[in-house]
Amino acid sequence: MSAEKPQRIGLLGTGCIGRLHAEHLANRVNGAALAAVADINLTAARDVAARFRVNSATDDYRQLLQDPSLGAVVICSSSDTHTRFIGEAAAHGKHVFCEKPIGVNRESIMEALDAVNKAGVKLQIGFNRRFDPSFAKARELIVAGKIGQPRIMRITSRDPEAPTLEYVKTCGGIFLDMTIHDFDMARFLSGSEVEEIYAVGGALVIPEIGQLGEVDTCVVTMRMQNGVLATIDNSLQSVYGYDQRVEVFGSAGMVQVGNRTPDTHVCLDNNGVHTAKPQYFFLERYQDSYLAEMQAFVDCIREDRPPLVSGKDGLAPVLIGIAARKSLVERRPVTLSC
Ligand SMILES: NC(=O)c1ccc[n+]([C@@H]2O[C@H](COP(=O)([O-])OP(=O)(O)OC[C@H]3O[C@@H](n4cnc5c(N)ncnc54)[C@H](O)[C@@H]3O)[C@@H](O)[C@H]2O)c1
């Protein structure tokens, strides 16, 4: 065990994903101590503080950022607040872990990245799927040349149930909230940037989402700069459970990642062959990746290494998402300039 003092970390946003990170920071991440929490919902902040024996709970995030005893903050508030909090946290000299998306528009992201660079603090973005053992293995095999030259990539991501309309209003739309994980996975697995994108979509599940000008179902086709052709399909409703699959096909083979089930039973009867549905949702399916990404964040601070998912990795899929939106609205392929 290291004699070094644990990193005192503040948590900003104690909703669904904030509570998960709180539990990891308080109980499971080596070298970390959850020392303060903030949420505009004071009851939520106090609840998390009580559960994880944290002395400081506030509804004013500035109070948390001004605490000199904190070395880092973990931002888990709604997506439209991220860039403001990143910029202010950096200005207070805090290292930052920020949930995806890094932001919802280019200008505010550039300002936040500028603040991070000026302050010389570390910034890691919450693309947890890179830390999933199966996706990490797929990338390792691709980089090692086991499938030869990658040619086609297929990514499927379908949720078991849609979020609330309230959430939809602040999340930045399907491309910046949901598909963004798949854009990141496309970059991660291909090792390349998106050159061209074409997106189609519809409100096929929840008509109210359509009234907000959003879609709940989409198919995206992309040409990567290295020539790989990729498709992503998303749905906010999959009746058979959380469907998370990836396939990369290359000149010398193929690598696939399938769904995970809570158990591996197979039941055969006169209606067919039945297995368990996939693990319920992201908190179950990606449980180990959330812990691994937070350990990596704390380790990069303690060992003074660059974060494994950088600010640039945060920006790129937002730009892809904005291009996807443009493609959807204008009903045409869009070329990316990054
Ligand atoms: N990496 C992943 O797999 C993953 C999964 C879920 C959510 N997320 C991201 O995490 C973020 C939060 O998502 P969630 O599902 O936990 O949402 P949520 O609505 O459950 O929680 C958000 C919390 O932020 C608080 N908040 C909002 N504005 C605030 C402000 N100005 N100051 C302080 N607190 C504020 C809200 O009161 C709420 O408690 C989103 O950006 C989302 O995209 C990432």
The ligand as an ORCA input file, in Angstrom:
! r2SCAN-3c Opt
* xyz 0 1
  N     -20.779      7.462    -19.166
  C     -21.999      6.980    -19.079
  O     -22.258      5.822    -19.374
  C     -23.094      7.871    -18.552
  C     -24.254      7.286    -18.057
  C     -25.262      8.136    -17.579
  C     -25.101      9.500    -17.613
  N     -23.951     10.030    -18.118
  C     -23.788     11.497    -18.191
  O     -23.748     11.993    -16.847
  C     -24.439     13.223    -16.745
  C     -25.541     13.103    -15.706
  O     -26.437     12.103    -16.106
  P     -27.443     11.415    -15.043
  O     -28.070     10.286    -15.769
  O     -26.733     11.138    -13.773
  O     -28.501     12.572    -14.864
  P     -29.397     12.890    -13.597
  O     -30.460     13.792    -14.087
  O     -29.771     11.630    -12.890
  O     -28.409     13.687    -12.613
  C     -27.924     14.967    -12.904
  C     -27.726     15.676    -11.577
  O     -27.093     16.928    -11.845
  C     -27.691     17.890    -11.001
  N     -27.471     19.226    -11.565
  C     -28.025     19.752    -12.696
  N     -27.609     21.011    -12.869
  C     -26.770     21.293    -11.843
  C     -26.029     22.442    -11.457
  N     -26.089     23.564    -12.173
  N     -25.270     22.358    -10.335
  C     -25.235     21.223     -9.616
  N     -25.929     20.112     -9.912
  C     -26.677     20.144    -11.013
  C     -29.164     17.508    -10.946
  O     -29.824     18.075     -9.826
  C     -29.051     15.974    -10.860
  O     -28.984     15.515     -9.527
  C     -24.963     13.532    -18.165
  O     -24.074     14.417    -18.782
  C     -24.945     12.180    -18.863
  O     -24.710     12.305    -20.256
  C     -22.951      9.246    -18.568
*
